[in-house]
Amino acid sequence: MAIYGYARVSTRDQSTDMQVTRLLESGIPKERIFTENISGATEDRPELNKLLNLLHKGDVVTVWKVDRLGRRTAHLARLLEEFNEKGITVRSLTEGVDTSDRSSRVSYLLMSVIAQNERETINERIRCGIDHAQKYGTKSGRPIGRPKVSSVKVQHALELLASGKSYRHACSIAGVSLATLVRRVQAMQQQNQFTRQSSIFDTIRQDAI
């Protein structure tokens, strides 16, 4: 019986170091640990294929989490069934899964189905949000329905600022953010519509807003 390790991350910006460390700590020799940077949704994975070609009845494949072998439930189920038919055991260091135990294997597949359903639900919500944003002219990523600060509130803040109030005091009373007020003042100053006096009073042109 031989024990192998498999570690995978989805992108090249990520690292398998943590997974490899856990596999080494579990007693697996470094030369028997296979690593790769590739999406779990991809079924054709070079390093995983190399590992599969080495496996024999009685061997054990150890992973940090079972989803390192695959993210899609259907593919993962086929892979686990293939291992079972060949007498190969899959063990997870994190989840305590041991596919030599049938109940453990079935329980994991049920959890995998639930997890995939949650991922698909989240993705669907994201797509719906993007579609809604595009339909109503907002940018993707901005919370749908987020109200813009009204020009009335900004005008009020500007008037308070002109009357001698500090930026923070004007924002607090008018109900606008400091960043919004500063941006409006800067924009007006660029158009010579707002001049900060040396006294506590400012001059605001009537056509400012």
ZAMARKE-612536 format. One record per atom (N, C-alpha, C): residue number from 1; residue in three letters; z, y, x negated. Coordinates in steps of 0.1 Angstrom, whole numbers, always signed. Example, Ala and Ser with C-alpha at 12.3 -4.5 7.8 and 13.67 -1.06 7.14 Angstrom:
- finu, gumi, pz, py, px
- 1, ALA, +78, -57, -132
- 1, ALA, +78, -45, -123
- 1, ALA, +78, -33, -132
- 2, SER, +71, -22, -128
- 2, SER, +71, -11, -137
- 2, SER, +79, +0, -129
//
This chain:
- finu, gumi, pz, py, px
- 1, MET, +0, -12, -8
- 1, MET, +0, +0, +0
- 1, MET, +0, +12, -9
- 2, ALA, -9, +22, -5
- 2, ALA, -10, +35, -13
- 2, ALA, -6, +46, -3
- 3, ILE, +0, +56, -8
- 3, ILE, +4, +68, +0
- 3, ILE, -4, +80, -6
- 4, TYR, -12, +86, +3
- 4, TYR, -20, +98, +0
- 4, TYR, -15, +110, +7
- 5, GLY, -19, +122, +2
- 5, GLY, -15, +134, +9
- 5, GLY, -28, +142, +12
- 6, TYR, -28, +150, +23
- 6, TYR, -39, +158, +26
- 6, TYR, -34, +172, +30
- 7, ALA, -39, +182, +24
- 7, ALA, -36, +196, +28
- 7, ALA, -48, +204, +31
- 8, ARG, -47, +213, +41
- 8, ARG, -59, +221, +45
- 8, ARG, -54, +234, +50
- 9, VAL, -62, +244, +46
- 9, VAL, -61, +258, +53
- 9, VAL, -75, +262, +58
- 10, SER, -75, +271, +67
- 10, SER, -88, +274, +73
- 10, SER, -97, +284, +66
- 11, THR, -91, +293, +58
- 11, THR, -99, +303, +51
- 11, THR, -96, +303, +36
- 12, ARG, -105, +309, +28
- 12, ARG, -103, +310, +14
- 12, ARG, -92, +320, +10
- 13, ASP, -89, +329, +20
- 13, ASP, -78, +338, +18
- 13, ASP, -64, +332, +18
- 14, GLN, -64, +320, +24
- 14, GLN, -51, +313, +25
- 14, GLN, -50, +303, +13
- 15, SER, -37, +298, +12
- 15, SER, -35, +289, +1
- 15, SER, -28, +276, +6
- 16, THR, -32, +265, -1
- 16, THR, -26, +252, +3
- 16, THR, -13, +249, -6
- 17, ASP, -9, +259, -14
- 17, ASP, +2, +256, -23
- 17, ASP, +15, +251, -17
- 18, MET, +19, +258, -6
- 18, MET, +31, +254, +1
- 18, MET, +30, +240, +6
- 19, GLN, +19, +236, +12
- 19, GLN, +17, +222, +17
- 19, GLN, +17, +212, +6
- 20, VAL, +10, +215, -5
- 20, VAL, +10, +206, -17
- 20, VAL, +24, +205, -22
- 21, THR, +32, +215, -23
- 21, THR, +45, +214, -28
- 21, THR, +54, +205, -20
- 22, ARG, +52, +206, -7
- 22, ARG, +60, +197, +2
- 22, ARG, +56, +183, +1
- 23, LEU, +43, +180, -1
- 23, LEU, +38, +167, -4
- 23, LEU, +43, +161, -17
- 24, LEU, +43, +169, -27
- 24, LEU, +48, +165, -40
- 24, LEU, +63, +161, -39
- 25, GLU, +70, +170, -32
- 25, GLU, +85, +167, -30
- 25, GLU, +87, +155, -22
- 26, SER, +78, +150, -14
- 26, SER, +80, +138, -7
- 26, SER, +77, +126, -15
- 27, GLY, +72, +128, -28
- 27, GLY, +70, +117, -37
- 27, GLY, +56, +113, -39
- 28, ILE, +46, +120, -34
- 28, ILE, +32, +117, -35
- 28, ILE, +27, +122, -48
- 29, PRO, +20, +114, -56
- 29, PRO, +15, +119, -69
- 29, PRO, +4, +129, -67
- 30, LYS, +3, +139, -76
- 30, LYS, -6, +150, -75
- 30, LYS, -21, +145, -74
- 31, GLU, -24, +134, -81
- 31, GLU, -38, +129, -81
- 31, GLU, -41, +122, -68
- 32, ARG, -32, +120, -59
- 32, ARG, -35, +114, -46
- 32, ARG, -34, +124, -35
- 33, ILE, -34, +137, -38
- 33, ILE, -33, +147, -28
- 33, ILE, -47, +154, -28
- 34, PHE, -53, +154, -16
- 34, PHE, -66, +160, -14
- 34, PHE, -64, +174, -6
- 35, THR, -71, +184, -11
- 35, THR, -69, +197, -6
- 35, THR, -83, +203, -3
- 36, GLU, -84, +212, +7
- 36, GLU, -96, +219, +10
- 36, GLU, -93, +231, +19
- 37, ASN, -102, +241, +17
- 37, ASN, -102, +253, +25
- 37, ASN, -114, +253, +35
- 38, ILE, -111, +249, +47
- 38, ILE, -121, +247, +57
- 38, ILE, -115, +247, +71
- 39, SER, -122, +251, +81
- 39, SER, -117, +252, +94
- 39, SER, -114, +238, +100
- 40, GLY, -103, +236, +107
- 40, GLY, -99, +223, +113
- 40, GLY, -109, +219, +124
- 41, ALA, -116, +229, +129
- 41, ALA, -126, +226, +140
- 41, ALA, -138, +219, +134
- 42, THR, -140, +220, +121
- 42, THR, -152, +214, +114
- 42, THR, -149, +199, +111
- 43, GLU, -157, +190, +117
- 43, GLU, -154, +176, +116
- 43, GLU, -159, +171, +102
- 44, ASP, -170, +176, +97
- 44, ASP, -175, +172, +84
- 44, ASP, -168, +179, +72
- 45, ARG, -157, +173, +67
- 45, ARG, -150, +180, +56
- 45, ARG, -150, +171, +44
- 46, PRO, -156, +176, +33
- 46, PRO, -158, +168, +21
- 46, PRO, -146, +161, +15
- 47, GLU, -135, +168, +14
- 47, GLU, -123, +162, +8
- 47, GLU, -117, +152, +17
- 48, LEU, -117, +155, +30
- 48, LEU, -112, +145, +40
- 48, LEU, -120, +132, +40
- 49, ASN, -133, +134, +39
- 49, ASN, -143, +123, +38
- 49, ASN, -140, +114, +26
- 50, LYS, -137, +121, +14
- 50, LYS, -134, +113, +2
- 50, LYS, -121, +105, +4
- 51, LEU, -111, +111, +11
- 51, LEU, -99, +104, +13
- 51, LEU, -101, +92, +23
- 52, LEU, -109, +94, +33
- 52, LEU, -112, +83, +43
- 52, LEU, -119, +71, +36
- 53, ASN, -127, +74, +26
- 53, ASN, -134, +63, +19
- 53, ASN, -125, +55, +10
- 54, LEU, -114, +61, +7
- 54, LEU, -105, +54, -2
- 54, LEU, -94, +45, +5
- 55, LEU, -92, +48, +18
- 55, LEU, -82, +42, +25
- 55, LEU, -84, +27, +29
- 56, HIS, -73, +19, +28
- 56, HIS, -74, +5, +31
- 56, HIS, -62, +2, +41
- 57, LYS, -62, -9, +47
- 57, LYS, -52, -14, +56
- 57, LYS, -38, -13, +49
- 58, GLY, -29, -7, +56
- 58, GLY, -15, -6, +50
- 58, GLY, -13, +8, +43
- 59, ASP, -23, +15, +40
- 59, ASP, -22, +28, +34
- 59, ASP, -15, +38, +43
- 60, VAL, -10, +49, +37
- 60, VAL, -4, +59, +45
- 60, VAL, -10, +73, +41
- 61, VAL, -13, +81, +51
- 61, VAL, -18, +95, +49
- 61, VAL, -7, +104, +54
- 62, THR, -2, +112, +44
- 62, THR, +9, +121, +47
- 62, THR, +4, +136, +48
- 63, VAL, +8, +143, +58
- 63, VAL, +3, +157, +60
- 63, VAL, +16, +166, +63
- 64, TRP, +14, +178, +60
- 64, TRP, +25, +188, +64
- 64, TRP, +27, +188, +79
- 65, LYS, +15, +190, +86
- 65, LYS, +15, +189, +100
- 65, LYS, +2, +181, +104
- 66, VAL, +3, +174, +115
- 66, VAL, -9, +166, +119
- 66, VAL, -21, +174, +122
- 67, ASP, -19, +187, +126
- 67, ASP, -31, +195, +129
- 67, ASP, -39, +198, +116
- 68, ARG, -33, +195, +105
- 68, ARG, -41, +197, +92
- 68, ARG, -53, +187, +92
- 69, LEU, -52, +176, +99
- 69, LEU, -63, +167, +100
- 69, LEU, -74, +171, +110
- 70, GLY, -70, +180, +119
- 70, GLY, -80, +185, +129
- 70, GLY, -74, +193, +140
- 71, ARG, -81, +203, +144
- 71, ARG, -76, +212, +154
- 71, ARG, -80, +208, +168
- 72, ARG, -92, +202, +169
- 72, ARG, -97, +198, +182
- 72, ARG, -91, +184, +186
- 73, THR, -85, +184, +198
- 73, THR, -78, +172, +203
- 73, THR, -87, +160, +203
- 74, ALA, -99, +161, +208
- 74, ALA, -108, +150, +209
- 74, ALA, -111, +144, +195
- 75, HIS, -114, +152, +185
- 75, HIS, -117, +147, +172
- 75, HIS, -104, +141, +166
- 76, LEU, -93, +148, +168
- 76, LEU, -80, +142, +163
- 76, LEU, -77, +129, +169
- 77, ALA, -79, +127, +182
- 77, ALA, -76, +115, +189
- 77, ALA, -85, +104, +183
- 78, ARG, -98, +107, +181
- 78, ARG, -107, +97, +175
- 78, ARG, -103, +93, +161
- 79, LEU, -99, +102, +153
- 79, LEU, -94, +100, +139
- 79, LEU, -82, +91, +139
- 80, LEU, -72, +95, +148
- 80, LEU, -60, +87, +148
- 80, LEU, -62, +73, +153
- 81, GLU, -72, +71, +162
- 81, GLU, -75, +58, +167
- 81, GLU, -82, +50, +157
- 82, GLU, -91, +56, +149
- 82, GLU, -97, +50, +138
- 82, GLU, -87, +45, +127
- 83, PHE, -77, +53, +124
- 83, PHE, -67, +50, +115
- 83, PHE, -59, +38, +120
- 84, ASN, -56, +38, +133
- 84, ASN, -48, +27, +139
- 84, ASN, -56, +14, +139
- 85, GLU, -69, +14, +141
- 85, GLU, -77, +2, +141
- 85, GLU, -78, -4, +127
- 86, LYS, -77, +5, +117
- 86, LYS, -78, +1, +103
- 86, LYS, -64, -2, +97
- 87, GLY, -54, +0, +105
- 87, GLY, -41, -3, +100
- 87, GLY, -35, +7, +90
- 88, ILE, -40, +20, +92
- 88, ILE, -36, +31, +84
- 88, ILE, -26, +40, +91
- 89, THR, -15, +44, +85
- 89, THR, -5, +52, +91
- 89, THR, -6, +66, +87
- 90, VAL, -4, +75, +97
- 90, VAL, -4, +89, +95
- 90, VAL, +11, +94, +97
- 91, ARG, +16, +101, +87
- 91, ARG, +29, +107, +88
- 91, ARG, +29, +122, +86
- 92, SER, +37, +129, +94
- 92, SER, +39, +143, +93
- 92, SER, +52, +147, +88
- 93, LEU, +53, +155, +78
- 93, LEU, +65, +160, +72
- 93, LEU, +73, +169, +81
- 94, THR, +66, +177, +89
- 94, THR, +72, +187, +97
- 94, THR, +76, +182, +111
- 95, GLU, +67, +174, +117
- 95, GLU, +69, +170, +131
- 95, GLU, +76, +157, +133
- 96, GLY, +77, +150, +122
- 96, GLY, +83, +136, +123
- 96, GLY, +75, +126, +130
- 97, VAL, +61, +129, +130
- 97, VAL, +52, +119, +136
- 97, VAL, +50, +107, +126
- 98, ASP, +50, +95, +132
- 98, ASP, +46, +83, +124
- 98, ASP, +38, +75, +133
- 99, THR, +25, +74, +130
- 99, THR, +16, +67, +140
- 99, THR, +17, +52, +139
- 100, SER, +25, +47, +131
- 100, SER, +28, +32, +131
- 100, SER, +36, +29, +144
- 101, ASP, +42, +39, +149
- 101, ASP, +49, +38, +162
- 101, ASP, +40, +43, +173
- 102, ARG, +36, +34, +182
- 102, ARG, +26, +38, +193
- 102, ARG, +31, +49, +201
- 103, SER, +44, +49, +205
- 103, SER, +50, +60, +213
- 103, SER, +49, +73, +206
- 104, SER, +51, +73, +193
- 104, SER, +50, +86, +185
- 104, SER, +36, +91, +185
- 105, ARG, +26, +82, +184
- 105, ARG, +12, +86, +184
- 105, ARG, +8, +92, +197
- 106, VAL, +12, +85, +208
- 106, VAL, +9, +90, +222
- 106, VAL, +15, +104, +224
- 107, SER, +28, +105, +221
- 107, SER, +35, +117, +223
- 107, SER, +29, +129, +216
- 108, TYR, +24, +126, +203
- 108, TYR, +17, +137, +196
- 108, TYR, +5, +141, +202
- 109, LEU, -3, +132, +207
- 109, LEU, -16, +135, +214
- 109, LEU, -14, +143, +226
- 110, LEU, -3, +140, +234
- 110, LEU, +0, +148, +245
- 110, LEU, +4, +163, +241
- 111, MET, +11, +164, +231
- 111, MET, +15, +177, +226
- 111, MET, +3, +185, +221
- 112, SER, -7, +177, +215
- 112, SER, -19, +183, +210
- 112, SER, -27, +189, +221
- 113, VAL, -28, +181, +232
- 113, VAL, -36, +185, +244
- 113, VAL, -30, +198, +249
- 114, ILE, -17, +199, +251
- 114, ILE, -10, +211, +256
- 114, ILE, -13, +223, +247
- 115, ALA, -12, +221, +234
- 115, ALA, -14, +231, +224
- 115, ALA, -28, +237, +225
- 116, GLN, -38, +228, +226
- 116, GLN, -52, +232, +227
- 116, GLN, -54, +240, +239
- 117, ASN, -48, +235, +250
- 117, ASN, -50, +242, +263
- 117, ASN, -44, +256, +262
- 118, GLU, -33, +258, +255
- 118, GLU, -27, +271, +253
- 118, GLU, -36, +280, +245
- 119, ARG, -42, +274, +234
- 119, ARG, -51, +282, +226
- 119, ARG, -63, +287, +234
- 120, GLU, -69, +278, +242
- 120, GLU, -80, +281, +250
- 120, GLU, -77, +292, +261
- 121, THR, -65, +291, +266
- 121, THR, -60, +301, +276
- 121, THR, -59, +315, +270
- 122, ILE, -53, +315, +258
- 122, ILE, -52, +328, +251
- 122, ILE, -66, +334, +247
- 123, ASN, -75, +325, +242
- 123, ASN, -88, +330, +239
- 123, ASN, -95, +335, +251
- 124, GLU, -93, +329, +263
- 124, GLU, -100, +333, +275
- 124, GLU, -94, +347, +279
- 125, ARG, -81, +349, +278
- 125, ARG, -75, +362, +281
- 125, ARG, -81, +373, +272
- 126, ILE, -82, +369, +259
- 126, ILE, -88, +379, +250
- 126, ILE, -102, +383, +253
- 127, ARG, -110, +373, +257
- 127, ARG, -124, +375, +261
- 127, ARG, -125, +384, +273
- 128, CYS, -116, +381, +283
- 128, CYS, -116, +389, +295
- 128, CYS, -112, +403, +292
- 129, GLY, -102, +405, +283
- 129, GLY, -98, +418, +280
- 129, GLY, -109, +426, +273
- 130, ILE, -117, +420, +264
- 130, ILE, -128, +426, +258
- 130, ILE, -139, +430, +268
- 131, ASP, -142, +421, +277
- 131, ASP, -152, +423, +287
- 131, ASP, -148, +435, +296
- 132, HIS, -135, +436, +299
- 132, HIS, -130, +447, +308
- 132, HIS, -131, +460, +300
- 133, ALA, -127, +459, +287
- 133, ALA, -127, +471, +279
- 133, ALA, -142, +477, +278
- 134, GLN, -151, +468, +275
- 134, GLN, -165, +472, +274
- 134, GLN, -171, +477, +287
- 135, LYS, -167, +471, +298
- 135, LYS, -171, +476, +311
- 135, LYS, -167, +490, +315
- 136, TYR, -154, +493, +311
- 136, TYR, -149, +506, +315
- 136, TYR, -149, +516, +303
- 137, GLY, -156, +512, +293
- 137, GLY, -159, +522, +282
- 137, GLY, -148, +524, +272
- 138, THR, -138, +515, +272
- 138, THR, -128, +516, +262
- 138, THR, -131, +507, +250
- 139, LYS, -124, +509, +239
- 139, LYS, -127, +501, +227
- 139, LYS, -119, +488, +227
- 140, SER, -124, +478, +222
- 140, SER, -117, +465, +221
- 140, SER, -105, +467, +212
- 141, GLY, -94, +462, +215
- 141, GLY, -82, +464, +207
- 141, GLY, -73, +474, +213
- 142, ARG, -78, +483, +220
- 142, ARG, -69, +493, +227
- 142, ARG, -64, +487, +240
- 143, PRO, -50, +488, +242
- 143, PRO, -45, +482, +254
- 143, PRO, -52, +487, +267
- 144, ILE, -56, +478, +275
- 144, ILE, -63, +482, +287
- 144, ILE, -54, +489, +296
- 145, GLY, -59, +500, +302
- 145, GLY, -51, +508, +311
- 145, GLY, -41, +518, +305
- 146, ARG, -42, +519, +292
- 146, ARG, -32, +528, +285
- 146, ARG, -36, +542, +288
- 147, PRO, -28, +550, +294
- 147, PRO, -31, +563, +298
- 147, PRO, -33, +573, +287
- 148, LYS, -42, +582, +287
- 148, LYS, -44, +592, +277
- 148, LYS, -34, +603, +280
- 149, VAL, -30, +610, +270
- 149, VAL, -21, +622, +272
- 149, VAL, -29, +632, +280
- 150, SER, -23, +637, +291
- 150, SER, -31, +647, +299
- 150, SER, -32, +661, +291
- 151, SER, -42, +668, +294
- 151, SER, -44, +681, +288
- 151, SER, -33, +691, +293
- 152, VAL, -28, +688, +305
- 152, VAL, -17, +697, +310
- 152, VAL, -5, +696, +301
- 153, LYS, -1, +684, +297
- 153, LYS, +10, +682, +289
- 153, LYS, +8, +688, +275
- 154, VAL, -4, +686, +270
- 154, VAL, -7, +692, +257
- 154, VAL, -7, +707, +258
- 155, GLN, -12, +713, +268
- 155, GLN, -12, +727, +270
- 155, GLN, +3, +732, +271
- 156, HIS, +11, +725, +278
- 156, HIS, +25, +728, +279
- 156, HIS, +32, +728, +265
- 157, ALA, +29, +718, +257
- 157, ALA, +34, +717, +244
- 157, ALA, +30, +729, +235
- 158, LEU, +17, +733, +237
- 158, LEU, +12, +744, +229
- 158, LEU, +18, +757, +233
- 159, GLU, +21, +759, +246
- 159, GLU, +28, +771, +250
- 159, GLU, +42, +771, +245
- 160, LEU, +49, +760, +245
- 160, LEU, +62, +759, +240
- 160, LEU, +62, +763, +225
- 161, LEU, +52, +757, +218
- 161, LEU, +51, +760, +204
- 161, LEU, +49, +775, +201
- 162, ALA, +41, +781, +210
- 162, ALA, +38, +795, +209
- 162, ALA, +50, +804, +212
- 163, SER, +59, +798, +220
- 163, SER, +71, +806, +224
- 163, SER, +81, +805, +213
- 164, GLY, +79, +798, +203
- 164, GLY, +89, +797, +192
- 164, GLY, +96, +784, +191
- 165, LYS, +93, +774, +199
- 165, LYS, +99, +761, +198
- 165, LYS, +93, +754, +186
- 166, SER, +101, +745, +181
- 166, SER, +97, +737, +170
- 166, SER, +87, +726, +175
- 167, TYR, +80, +720, +166
- 167, TYR, +70, +710, +170
- 167, TYR, +78, +698, +177
- 168, ARG, +89, +694, +172
- 168, ARG, +96, +683, +178
- 168, ARG, +102, +686, +191
- 169, HIS, +107, +699, +192
- 169, HIS, +113, +703, +205
- 169, HIS, +102, +704, +216
- 170, ALA, +90, +710, +212
- 170, ALA, +79, +711, +221
- 170, ALA, +74, +698, +226
- 171, CYS, +73, +688, +217
- 171, CYS, +69, +675, +221
- 171, CYS, +79, +668, +230
- 172, SER, +92, +670, +227
- 172, SER, +102, +663, +235
- 172, SER, +102, +669, +250
- 173, ILE, +100, +682, +251
- 173, ILE, +100, +688, +265
- 173, ILE, +88, +685, +272
- 174, ALA, +76, +685, +265
- 174, ALA, +63, +683, +272
- 174, ALA, +60, +669, +274
- 175, GLY, +66, +660, +267
- 175, GLY, +63, +646, +268
- 175, GLY, +51, +641, +261
- 176, VAL, +48, +647, +250
- 176, VAL, +37, +643, +242
- 176, VAL, +42, +638, +228
- 177, SER, +34, +631, +221
- 177, SER, +38, +626, +208
- 177, SER, +35, +637, +197
- 178, LEU, +43, +637, +187
- 178, LEU, +41, +647, +176
- 178, LEU, +27, +646, +170
- 179, ALA, +22, +633, +168
- 179, ALA, +9, +632, +162
- 179, ALA, -2, +638, +171
- 180, THR, +0, +637, +184
- 180, THR, -10, +642, +194
- 180, THR, -10, +658, +192
- 181, LEU, +2, +664, +192
- 181, LEU, +2, +678, +192
- 181, LEU, -3, +683, +178
- 182, VAL, +1, +677, +167
- 182, VAL, -4, +681, +154
- 182, VAL, -19, +680, +154
- 183, ARG, -25, +669, +159
- 183, ARG, -40, +668, +159
- 183, ARG, -47, +679, +167
- 184, ARG, -41, +682, +179
- 184, ARG, -47, +693, +187
- 184, ARG, -46, +706, +180
- 185, VAL, -35, +709, +174
- 185, VAL, -33, +722, +167
- 185, VAL, -43, +723, +155
- 186, GLN, -44, +712, +147
- 186, GLN, -53, +712, +136
- 186, GLN, -68, +713, +141
- 187, ALA, -71, +707, +152
- 187, ALA, -85, +708, +157
- 187, ALA, -88, +723, +161
- 188, MET, -78, +729, +168
- 188, MET, -79, +743, +172
- 188, MET, -80, +752, +160
- 189, GLN, -72, +750, +150
- 189, GLN, -72, +758, +138
- 189, GLN, -86, +758, +131
- 190, GLN, -92, +746, +131
- 190, GLN, -105, +745, +125
- 190, GLN, -116, +753, +132
- 191, GLN, -113, +755, +146
- 191, GLN, -122, +763, +154
- 191, GLN, -117, +778, +155
- 192, ASN, -107, +781, +147
- 192, ASN, -100, +794, +148
- 192, ASN, -95, +797, +162
- 193, GLN, -90, +787, +169
- 193, GLN, -85, +789, +182
- 193, GLN, -70, +789, +182
- 194, PHE, -64, +786, +171
- 194, PHE, -49, +786, +170
- 194, PHE, -45, +791, +156
- 195, THR, -37, +802, +157
- 195, THR, -32, +808, +144
- 195, THR, -17, +808, +144
- 196, ARG, -11, +802, +134
- 196, ARG, +3, +801, +133
- 196, ARG, +8, +814, +127
- 197, GLN, +16, +822, +134
- 197, GLN, +21, +835, +129
- 197, GLN, +32, +833, +120
- 198, SER, +35, +844, +113
- 198, SER, +47, +843, +104
- 198, SER, +60, +844, +112
- 199, SER, +59, +850, +124
- 199, SER, +70, +851, +133
- 199, SER, +71, +838, +141
- 200, ILE, +81, +838, +150
- 200, ILE, +83, +826, +158
- 200, ILE, +72, +824, +169
- 201, PHE, +64, +835, +171
- 201, PHE, +54, +835, +182
- 201, PHE, +41, +831, +176
- 202, ASP, +33, +824, +184
- 202, ASP, +19, +821, +180
- 202, ASP, +9, +827, +190
- 203, THR, -3, +828, +185
- 203, THR, -13, +833, +194
- 203, THR, -23, +822, +198
- 204, ILE, -24, +820, +211
- 204, ILE, -33, +809, +215
- 204, ILE, -43, +816, +224
- 205, ARG, -56, +814, +221
- 205, ARG, -66, +819, +229
- 205, ARG, -66, +812, +243
- 206, GLN, -70, +819, +253
- 206, GLN, -70, +814, +266
- 206, GLN, -79, +803, +268
- 207, ASP, -90, +802, +260
- 207, ASP, -99, +791, +262
- 207, ASP, -96, +780, +253
- 208, ALA, -84, +778, +249
- 208, ALA, -80, +767, +239
- 208, ALA, -83, +754, +245
- 209, ILE, -80, +752, +258
- 209, ILE, -82, +739, +264
- 209, ILE, -91, +740, +276
//
